[in-house]
């Protein structure tokens, strides 16, 4: 059986937000562990990047489909997480104690896989592109081994597995962010 390795790098999104705002930021990480639900181990990670002018909050969830929220707030704004509401898909599970300056959200429901011989980014045969549904994909629990956080950088690795032969046991999502001066 051919083993596939999947990697989705959201570092570009994170780096662009930090670079566009152009300020030095202090990074703090919080890991919220959700109670196990059926056969899944899930987590919510909050990465906060503070400057003297504002804060950027990155919330990454491995619950169900991989999802990310990016919010820009005033420096005195805090995030409130209600784990039970999040687990049962109720509104108000993630809230902020003040108005947001900017907000974006992303849920990844599918990946497309392509295997080709050369590294030219040319796709002569589009029949080799396979759509991979993430609905039944299961994530490993985020731990101190898969979450790395320092004052100026953070990274998360979500390992996954599925009964789908295409995913095999090598599924990986990776999110990285760092202060603009480190890029």
N, C-alpha and C positions, 0 to 999 in steps of 0.2 A: 504494500500500500504506500502510495506516495504521501509524504508528510508535507503539509503546507504550513507556512509561518505567516501569520497576519500581524501587521503592525499599523496602527493608525496613530499618527503623530499629530497631536493638537498643539505642539510647541509653537507652531507658526502663529496660531490665534493668540496664545498667551503672550508671546514675544511682541507681536504687533501692538497689542493693547498697552503693554508696558512702554514700548518705544514711542508710540504715538503720544502718550501722555508725557513722556520725556523727563520724568523725575525719578530720583532715587527712592526706592521703596524698601521697607522692612517687611519681611515675609513671616507669617505665622500660620501654623497648620493645626486643625482640629479634626479628629477622627470620631465620627458618631457611629457606633456599632448598632445595627438594627438586629432585633431578635431574629433567629432563624425562622424562615417561612417555608414550609414544606421541605423541599430538599435543597434550598438555596441558602448560601451565606452571603449577606449583602452589607454594604457600608455606604456611608455618606461622608465625603471629605470636604471640609471647608478650608480653603486657602485664602488668607487675607493679606493683601499687599498695601501697606500704609505708607503715605508720604505726608509731608507737612500740610498739603492742601486737600487731599482726598484719600479715599480708600477704594480699592478694587477687590471685590469678593468673587472667588471662583468656587462654585459648589459642583462637585462631581459625584454622581450616584451610580452605583453598580446594581441598583435595585431594578429588576425587570430589564428594560432596555437601557443601554448606557445613555446618560443625560448629563448636560452641563448647563449651569447658569452662570453668567458673568454680570455683575452689577457694580456700578460706580456710585459711591455714596459720600456723604460728608464724613470726616474722620471720627466723629462721635457716634456714628450709626452702628448698631449691633444686629446680628442675625439671630433669629429665634427659630429653633428646630423642634417640632413636635414629632417624635419618632413614631408614636402610635398612629397619628394622622397620616404620616408619610407611608407607613406600612399598609394602610387601608385605603390609600388613594383619596383622602379627603382634602378639600381645599383648606388653605391656611396652614399647611404642614411646614412650610418655610415662609417666614415673614421677616420684615425689617422694621425696626422701631422708629424709622423716619422715612421721609420721601426719598426716592431714588433719583439720582442725576442721570443715569443711563442704565439700560437693562437689555440683555440678550439671552436667549435660551436655545438649546440644541438637544434634540433626541436623535440618536442614530438607530434606525430600524433595519437598515440593510447595508451590506458591504458587497462590493463587486470584486471578484477575484479574476485575475488574468495570469496565465502562465505562458511565457514566450521565451524563445531561445536567446535573443539578443537583448542588449540593454539600450535600445535606440528609441524606445517609446513609440515605435510604429506598431500598429495593430493590423496586420494584413488579413487575419481571419477572426472576425468578431464572434464567431460561434464558440470560441474558446473562453469568452467572458461568461462567468457564472455568477448569478445573483444569490447571495447568502442572507437568509432571513435570520435576524437576531432574536426573534421572539422566544425560541426554545433554548437559546444559548445560556449557559450558566456560568457565573463568575465566582472566582475564589474570593475569600474574604480578604479585605485589605488589612495588613498588619504592619508593624514597624519594619518588617523586612521589605515590604512592597511600597511603603510610603517613606520618602526621604525629605526632610525639611531642615533648612538652615535659615539664617537671617536674610540671605539674598538669593535663594534658589529652592525649588520644590519639585519633586517628581513622584508620580504614582504609576504603578504597573498593575493592571488588572489582567490576571490570567483567566482563561476561560476554557470550557469544554462543552461538547455537545454530542448527541447521538449521530448527528449528521457527519457522514464520512469526510466531507470536504473540510470541516473544521479541525478534525482530529484533536489531539490533546495539546496542540501548540498554539492556540489562539492567544493573542496578546494585544491589549490596548495600552498605550503609553501616553502620559500627559506630563509635559515638562514646562517649567516657567522659571525665568531668572530675571534679575535686575538688568535694566538696559545697559549699564556700564560693563556687564560681563559678556555681552553678546559679541 
